[in-house]
Every structure is written in structure tokens, then in C-alpha cells.
């Protein structure tokens, strides 16, 4: 597993489609693929803050990566740009992520982690499960993948936005 990995979709626990939902994001957003996102007061999404109380899902791509966006400073006016991206919803979906222990990265998954609940942290540009965070609980470990050195998690029902 690559060291720098945000949350990634793994499977849907109810056998339903795992297709992401396309949602609008605020024009000032700057998150990357794998970021945890939340619905704001305007109905548009933005990246979650520290210790999120709610999570809509995981960004399937970064902002400004849809057709019509240019990198760098361009004097060209581009029309038809949309401020939306696909998001894998937190509710009913299982995600793969790496784990950290506070500042120690990475944590090797063991069977004793299965059934535990932990918080999340942002390390650099990537969201991870943090086993040192046991106050603000966000995810429930449902399995481990030793080949990928990763955790399989679902968002706690009170955290996952409907």
C-alpha cells in the first residue's frame, strides 16, 4: 500500500451500487481525492475540519479536476466549468484507509483492531484513521487487509450524513 493514502472506497455492505453521488463544492475548497467531506450550510460540500461530527463521504476526485480547469495562471476564460465532484457516501459503505497512532505512521493492522472505534486525522494532505483518537469517534473497524497494510472501516451511523 502506498504510504500516502487517503480513504478509498472498498465495498457496499448492503450489496447496493457503490456509484458515487455528484455534489457541488464551495468555490474556495482545496481538497484532494480521498478527503473527508461534509455538507455546509449552503448545501455545498467542503473538506471536514478536525474531529468531524458529521461526514458526507469521501471525495472521489480533487477540486478543480473536472474538464475546463487549467493548472497555473491562464488568461483564458473557460466557460462551462462546474464546481462539482463525485463523492462516495459515508452511509452504508466500507472504506479502506491507513492508520496512524497520533504522530506515528503507519500502524500495522491486527485482528485486535476489528470491532474498535477510532477518530480520524489529517496527515499532510491525506485523511487517516487515528488509533490515538478515542474521544471523538468517527469510524468503526470492520476488517483488516494485511496485504495492503490497511484497515477496512465504516463510518459510525451517528457521524454518516444521510
N, C-alpha and C positions, 0 to 999 in steps of 0.2 A: 504494500500500500504506500502511495506517496506520502511523505511526511506532512506536506501541506494539503490537507483535505478538509473541506467544509462538510456539511451534511449532504448526503446523497440519497436519492430515493432507492429503496430496496424492493418492497412489495406492498400490496394492499391486503390487509388482514381479513377483509370481507369478500375477497375474490372479485371485487369490482374493478373497473378500469382505473389505471393509475395515471391517466392522462392529466396533465396539469391544467389549471384554470388560468386564463389570461386576465390580468388585472392591471389597472393603471397605477403608476407610481408617481410620487411628487417630483416635480421638475428639478428639485435640488438634491435628490437622492444620489448616492455614490456607492452603492453596494455591489458586490460581485456575486457570481454564481456560487450557490451553496450557502448564502446568507440567510439568517432567520429574519422573516419579515412580519410586520404587524399592520393592521388596518388603522389608519389615523382618523381624526375627527372629520376630515373631508371625504372619507371613503376611499382615498388613495392610500397605497401602501408605502412604507418606509422600512428601513432596517430597524430591528429591535434594539432597544437600549440594554444596558447591563441589567441582569436579573429580571428578564421579561415576565410580566404577569400573564400575558397572552401572546400566542404565536399563531399567525395565519398559516404559515407554511415555510417552505424552503424555496428560494429563488432558483429557477431552472436556468437562468442566464443573468448576466450582469446588466446594469442600467446602460442605456445608450449603446446597446449592441445590436439593435434591430436595424433593418435597412433604412438608409437615409442619414445615419450618423457618421461623421467623418472624424478621424483622430487628428489631433492638433488644431491649430487655429486656421480656419479656412474662411476666406471672404465669400465663398459661395453660399448662397441662400438655398437651403434644401426645403422643399415643401413635401407634405405628406408624412412627415415624421410623426410617430405615435409614441407616447410615453407609457407603454405597457410591456409587460413581460409575462411569460408563463411561470406559475408558482405551483409547486407540489404541495397540496394542502396537508396540514398537520393532522387533521382528524382522520382516523381510520387507516393511516399509512404508517409503514415501518421504514425507518431510515438507517443508513449506515453512517457512522462517524468515528473519529478517533477520540481518544480520551486523554486527558491531562490530569495531573494532581497538583492543583494550584499552578505553580510555575514549572513543574517538572513534566517534560513531554518526551516521549509518549508513555502512556500507561498500557501495559500488556494485559489484554483481556483474560480473565479467568472465569471459570464456571461460578465462582462465588459472587461475581458481579450480577449474574442473572437474577432478576426479581428486585434489584435495588433501584432506588430513585435518586437522581442527582440533578444539579443545576447545570447551566451552560456558561461558557465564557467565550470571549472573542480573543484569539491569539493571533496577533498580526492582522491579516485580512480574513482569517478563517474562524468560523464558529466551531466549537468543540464541546464535548461533554466534560464537565469538571467534577471529578470524584471528591474533591475537597469542598465543593459547594453542597452542603447538606441542609441549608436553611431555606433558600428559595429553590424549591424542587420544580424541574421543568420536564425531565424525561424519565421514562421507566425502561430499564434494560430488559429486553425480551430474549436476547440471544447474543452469541459472540461468533465472530468469524476469525479463526486462528490463522488461516491462510492470508487474510488481508490485514491481520492485527487490528481488527475493528470491532466496534460494538454495534449491535442491532437494537435500536431504541424506538419507542413510540412516545409521542407527547402525552403527558398526563391529561386526562379528559377535561379538567378544570382550566387547563392552560390553552388547549387547542381551540381556536376560534371555529365556530360552526360554519 
